[in-house]
Amino acid sequence: MLSIKDIVASYGVQPVLNGLSMSIPKGCLTSLVGPSGCGKTTLLRAIAGFEPVKRGVIEIAGRPVSAAGLKVLPEQRGVGIVFQDHVLFPQLNVAANITFGLSRLSAVERGERLSELLEAVALQDLAHRYPHELSGGQQQRVALARALAPQPSVLLLDEPFASLDQRMRTVLAAEVRDVLVRTGTTAVLVTHDIDEAFAFADQVGMLWEGRLAQWGTPAELYQRPAERCVAEFVGRGAFVRGRVEDANRLTTDLGAIDCDQICRYAAGTPVDVYLRAEDIVPAEESGITATVRQRRFRGSRILYTLVTDFVDGLVSYFPAHHSYEPGDQVQVRLAVQDPVYFGR
C-alpha cells in the first residue's frame, strides 16, 4: 500500500532523510520512532505531499506520488491525516466535522457513512455536540473519524496523543488501534513514545540520523536490536564491558552470562552487553554491590538507578517493600535470559 524507495529529502543543504526505504502492506499499522531530529516527521510530511524528495520514489497503492520532479498534490494522494492539535472546526458539530470532506456523496450516502464512523469511534450519542463540549480524547476521536471518512489509502497520524495525559494516551491509542484494525486501514503513526509505538503497531521503523536503523515487529526491536542506538532507544538500561568466552557464554565486569543462542562473534571478541531492568534483580547475599543513585516509585515496585565499580546507570526493579534511599548500598545479581550485545 505504501512503498518508499531510497528517498532523500533536505532542508536547504542540510540532509534530513538519506537513502531511506521501507514497504508497508495493506492493513498494516506502522509506527515511526526515533529521537528529535531523526527525520520521522519529515518522512511523514513527504508521504503526505508537504515536503518534496530530491531522490527516490514514494508510491501509494502502486502509484508514484513523489519523486525528483514529481509531486502529486496532498489532496490527490488518497491520504488522511490526524494531527496532534485535532484542528476541528469550532462552529461545526461532531456530525458536520466528520462529514466535512464528503460533499461528493449524496445526502443518503453521507448519512450512512456518518453512522458507520460514529459507531466505529463510539460517539453515537455525541453527534450534535460541538468541539468545546468534548473532552480531549473525544475531540481526537472526532479527528480520527473525519480523517477516515473519505476512506483514504493510507492514514498518517502525527503524534496525535501528545497533548493528552499519560493514562488517556494509553487508553486512546488502544481504542484507535481497534478502530483501524476493524476498518482494515493502513496507518503510519509518528511518535517519540516507544511504549505508545509498541502498543499501536504491527511493524516499527526506528529512524536514526535520517536513515532506517531497524524495521521489524516491536518484539524484534526490543529483543534483537540491530544497532546500539536501537537498544538504547527502545529499552532503558546501560552497557557493560565484556567478551565472548565461547559459543554459548559471555563474561562481563559484572559476571558471566549464558547465551540461549550461539554467540555471533568468535571467542575472545570484546563486546558491550546492554543490561535492562529485567536483567538486574535483587540478591539476598553474595551479589554485586551497587549504590542507589535514584529511585522512582512505581506502585508495587520501585525502579532504582544503580552505580557499581564498573558501570553507572544500571536499572533494576525491586519489590516496594524493599525501600532504599539514594546513597544506600544494595546487592543485585545478573538474571539475563536473552543477552543484547554488540562487538567493540
Legacy VTK file of the C-alpha trace (Angstrom):
# vtk DataFile Version 3.0
C-alpha trace
ASCII
DATASET POLYDATA
POINTS 344 float
0.000 0.000 0.000
2.899 2.361 0.772
6.318 1.958 -0.840
9.271 4.222 -0.061
12.344 3.618 -2.191
15.737 5.210 -1.463
14.370 8.690 -0.765
16.491 11.715 0.037
14.990 14.904 1.483
16.646 18.003 2.878
16.020 21.495 4.185
18.306 23.682 2.111
21.715 21.999 2.071
21.042 20.087 5.299
20.039 16.457 4.535
17.226 15.102 6.721
16.435 11.768 5.050
19.289 9.901 3.404
18.529 6.871 1.219
15.583 5.626 3.281
13.475 2.676 2.087
10.535 0.746 3.543
7.429 -1.086 2.351
4.118 -1.178 4.237
1.484 -3.759 3.218
-2.244 -3.089 3.108
-3.860 -3.025 6.553
-0.535 -2.824 8.419
-0.278 -0.469 11.389
3.189 1.064 11.482
4.981 3.331 13.948
7.936 5.559 13.164
10.072 6.261 16.221
13.351 7.934 16.970
14.851 10.914 18.793
14.062 14.510 17.885
15.678 15.483 14.593
15.972 11.926 13.250
13.656 12.652 10.283
10.424 10.895 11.238
8.204 13.980 10.884
9.917 14.913 7.614
9.189 11.411 6.314
5.526 11.764 7.290
5.329 15.141 5.549
6.970 13.687 2.431
4.380 10.882 2.332
1.596 13.446 2.744
2.994 15.645 -0.023
4.032 18.600 2.134
7.760 18.076 1.512
9.461 17.252 -1.822
12.036 14.491 -2.232
15.319 15.072 -4.043
15.836 11.430 -4.915
13.923 8.188 -4.762
10.222 7.410 -5.134
7.174 7.275 -2.868
4.286 5.152 -4.135
0.796 4.868 -2.658
-1.339 1.928 -3.807
1.133 1.354 -6.652
1.007 4.950 -7.925
4.096 7.197 -7.761
3.230 10.355 -5.840
6.700 11.772 -5.083
9.999 11.668 -6.944
12.566 14.095 -8.297
10.458 16.406 -10.455
7.174 14.771 -9.376
4.937 15.942 -6.543
1.274 14.919 -6.586
-0.807 17.371 -4.548
-1.657 16.256 -0.994
-5.405 16.224 -1.691
-4.875 13.918 -4.682
-2.863 11.233 -2.850
-5.655 9.406 -1.051
-4.028 10.162 2.296
-5.776 11.039 5.566
-4.004 12.941 8.330
-4.637 13.244 12.061
-2.652 15.999 13.758
-1.692 16.497 17.383
-3.953 19.538 17.822
-7.124 17.993 16.321
-7.854 21.035 14.042
-11.627 20.670 14.394
-13.973 23.366 13.119
-15.347 25.030 16.275
-18.512 26.278 14.540
-19.475 22.764 13.369
-20.872 19.966 15.483
-19.409 16.465 15.576
-21.509 15.202 12.658
-20.624 18.171 10.454
-16.920 17.920 11.317
-16.827 14.245 10.357
-18.685 14.679 7.055
-16.931 17.923 6.072
-14.945 16.283 3.257
-17.801 14.177 1.851
-19.564 16.747 -0.325
-19.189 14.458 -3.349
-21.540 11.937 -1.731
-25.315 12.137 -1.727
-27.120 13.039 1.487
-28.105 9.409 1.988
-24.537 8.175 1.447
-23.193 10.842 3.817
-25.663 9.764 6.480
-24.694 6.113 6.106
-21.001 6.894 6.268
-21.530 9.130 9.314
-23.397 6.367 11.148
-20.589 3.892 10.407
-17.913 6.251 11.686
-19.786 7.364 14.805
-20.196 3.730 15.745
-16.545 2.964 14.946
-15.267 5.688 17.296
-18.045 5.204 19.899
-19.519 8.716 19.580
-23.079 7.791 18.563
-24.610 9.907 21.340
-22.449 12.976 20.736
-23.168 13.748 17.073
-24.817 17.091 17.863
-22.243 18.365 20.330
-19.625 20.965 19.438
-15.845 20.594 19.921
-15.756 22.763 23.060
-18.280 20.411 24.671
-15.987 17.374 24.249
-13.052 16.035 26.218
-9.598 15.913 24.636
-9.965 12.204 23.933
-13.385 12.690 22.333
-12.033 15.501 20.145
-9.238 13.225 18.968
-11.749 10.512 18.061
-13.712 13.059 16.000
-10.496 13.993 14.193
-9.837 10.296 13.537
-13.349 9.743 12.179
-13.041 12.790 9.905
-9.720 11.517 8.529
-11.246 8.069 7.890
-14.405 9.430 6.286
-13.074 9.626 2.679
-11.680 6.077 3.065
-8.015 7.034 2.464
-5.495 4.531 1.143
-3.127 5.481 3.979
-3.811 7.249 7.279
-0.995 9.333 8.775
-1.006 10.156 12.493
1.392 12.896 13.595
1.875 12.427 17.366
-1.926 12.564 17.824
-1.872 11.752 21.537
0.949 14.059 22.641
-1.376 16.668 24.192
-3.150 14.105 26.410
-2.144 12.842 29.839
-0.317 9.502 30.031
-3.331 7.438 31.092
-5.570 8.897 28.377
-2.829 8.395 25.790
-2.626 4.699 26.614
-6.396 4.240 26.516
-6.918 6.243 23.330
-4.013 4.599 21.497
-5.611 1.208 22.153
-9.019 2.492 21.010
-7.567 3.968 17.823
-5.753 0.717 17.058
-9.008 -1.220 17.467
-10.813 1.148 15.077
-8.091 0.890 12.440
-7.922 -2.902 12.690
-11.716 -3.165 12.297
-11.696 -0.869 9.280
-8.642 -2.537 7.677
-6.854 0.801 7.462
-3.187 1.133 6.557
-1.743 3.627 9.038
1.566 5.255 9.951
1.964 6.728 13.445
4.809 9.108 14.262
5.648 9.213 17.964
8.599 9.695 20.297
6.972 7.440 22.910
8.269 3.896 22.460
5.579 2.359 24.692
2.908 4.008 22.577
4.587 2.805 19.381
4.851 -0.789 20.589
1.222 -0.873 21.780
-0.072 0.548 18.493
1.981 -1.016 15.735
2.370 -4.283 13.876
5.684 -3.014 12.489
8.032 -0.340 13.831
10.594 1.697 11.935
13.385 3.159 14.054
14.939 6.221 12.409
18.386 7.484 13.335
20.080 10.486 11.709
17.899 10.303 8.610
18.235 6.591 7.941
16.291 3.485 8.880
18.264 1.859 11.693
15.833 -1.070 12.004
12.497 -2.256 10.684
10.582 -5.060 12.372
7.988 -6.094 14.906
8.031 -4.497 18.364
9.378 -7.770 19.782
12.210 -7.844 17.228
13.309 -4.296 18.031
13.277 -4.988 21.761
14.740 -8.486 21.802
17.051 -8.255 18.770
18.071 -4.605 18.287
20.225 -4.299 15.175
22.282 -1.370 16.462
23.285 0.233 19.733
21.066 3.240 19.078
18.034 0.942 18.793
18.850 -0.887 22.031
19.225 2.354 23.959
16.086 3.963 22.495
13.649 1.089 22.986
14.791 -0.040 26.439
16.195 1.827 29.399
19.473 0.356 30.627
23.255 0.598 30.482
26.154 -1.001 28.610
28.736 -3.072 30.462
32.037 -4.254 29.000
32.522 -7.933 28.293
33.949 -10.565 25.958
32.841 -13.739 24.227
34.074 -16.693 26.297
32.873 -19.429 23.968
29.949 -20.223 21.663
27.372 -20.095 24.481
28.861 -17.835 27.123
29.781 -14.200 27.681
31.819 -12.804 30.532
31.323 -9.245 31.767
32.650 -6.997 34.503
29.554 -7.977 36.490
29.742 -11.733 35.926
29.139 -14.464 33.352
26.087 -14.710 31.075
24.945 -17.886 29.331
23.582 -17.446 25.796
20.491 -19.369 24.712
21.649 -18.931 21.110
25.133 -19.400 19.685
27.174 -16.200 20.053
27.522 -14.380 16.753
31.135 -13.385 17.486
34.237 -15.558 17.799
35.672 -16.490 21.189
37.788 -13.679 22.616
35.861 -10.883 20.853
35.380 -7.797 23.068
31.685 -6.868 23.349
29.414 -4.389 25.079
26.381 -6.007 26.736
23.203 -3.957 27.196
21.561 -4.642 30.557
17.928 -3.635 31.170
15.892 -3.563 34.370
14.736 -7.166 33.949
18.389 -8.278 33.646
19.358 -6.987 37.126
17.472 -8.422 40.104
17.830 -8.135 43.889
20.190 -10.622 45.542
19.757 -11.815 49.093
23.511 -12.120 49.674
26.851 -12.512 47.879
25.686 -10.443 44.957
27.095 -7.424 43.155
27.374 -4.424 45.464
25.742 -1.342 43.976
24.931 2.138 45.276
21.491 3.673 44.768
21.691 6.858 42.717
17.982 7.411 42.088
14.650 5.785 42.953
11.269 6.007 41.236
8.209 4.615 42.966
6.042 2.531 40.608
3.344 1.191 42.923
4.146 -2.445 43.702
7.730 -1.929 42.502
10.474 0.656 42.807
12.790 1.349 39.879
16.313 2.009 41.115
19.159 3.531 39.142
22.394 1.998 40.427
26.137 2.616 40.299
28.831 -0.088 40.633
32.611 -0.010 40.408
32.317 -0.933 36.723
29.194 0.757 35.372
26.986 3.768 36.074
23.298 3.775 35.197
22.179 0.200 35.810
18.431 -0.030 36.404
16.603 -2.649 38.432
13.115 -3.230 39.813
12.787 -4.101 43.499
9.559 -5.032 45.327
8.165 -1.912 47.002
8.721 -3.342 50.479
12.486 -3.231 49.758
12.818 0.519 50.147
16.209 2.221 49.774
17.299 5.833 49.510
19.970 7.429 47.310
23.365 6.580 48.769
22.274 3.233 50.199
24.085 0.083 49.126
22.174 -2.912 47.744
23.008 -6.376 46.455
21.995 -7.397 42.931
22.747 -10.237 40.547
22.560 -10.882 36.809
19.436 -12.637 35.535
19.923 -12.290 31.782
17.741 -14.607 29.709
18.448 -13.282 26.224
21.533 -11.038 26.136
21.741 -7.996 23.863
25.348 -7.315 22.890
27.468 -5.650 20.217
31.089 -6.039 19.191
33.546 -3.330 20.147
LINES 1 345
344 0 1 2 3 4 5 6 7 8 9 10 11 12 13 14 15 16 17 18 19 20 21 22 23 24 25 26 27 28 29 30 31 32 33 34 35 36 37 38 39 40 41 42 43 44 45 46 47 48 49 50 51 52 53 54 55 56 57 58 59 60 61 62 63 64 65 66 67 68 69 70 71 72 73 74 75 76 77 78 79 80 81 82 83 84 85 86 87 88 89 90 91 92 93 94 95 96 97 98 99 100 101 102 103 104 105 106 107 108 109 110 111 112 113 114 115 116 117 118 119 120 121 122 123 124 125 126 127 128 129 130 131 132 133 134 135 136 137 138 139 140 141 142 143 144 145 146 147 148 149 150 151 152 153 154 155 156 157 158 159 160 161 162 163 164 165 166 167 168 169 170 171 172 173 174 175 176 177 178 179 180 181 182 183 184 185 186 187 188 189 190 191 192 193 194 195 196 197 198 199 200 201 202 203 204 205 206 207 208 209 210 211 212 213 214 215 216 217 218 219 220 221 222 223 224 225 226 227 228 229 230 231 232 233 234 235 236 237 238 239 240 241 242 243 244 245 246 247 248 249 250 251 252 253 254 255 256 257 258 259 260 261 262 263 264 265 266 267 268 269 270 271 272 273 274 275 276 277 278 279 280 281 282 283 284 285 286 287 288 289 290 291 292 293 294 295 296 297 298 299 300 301 302 303 304 305 306 307 308 309 310 311 312 313 314 315 316 317 318 319 320 321 322 323 324 325 326 327 328 329 330 331 332 333 334 335 336 337 338 339 340 341 342 343
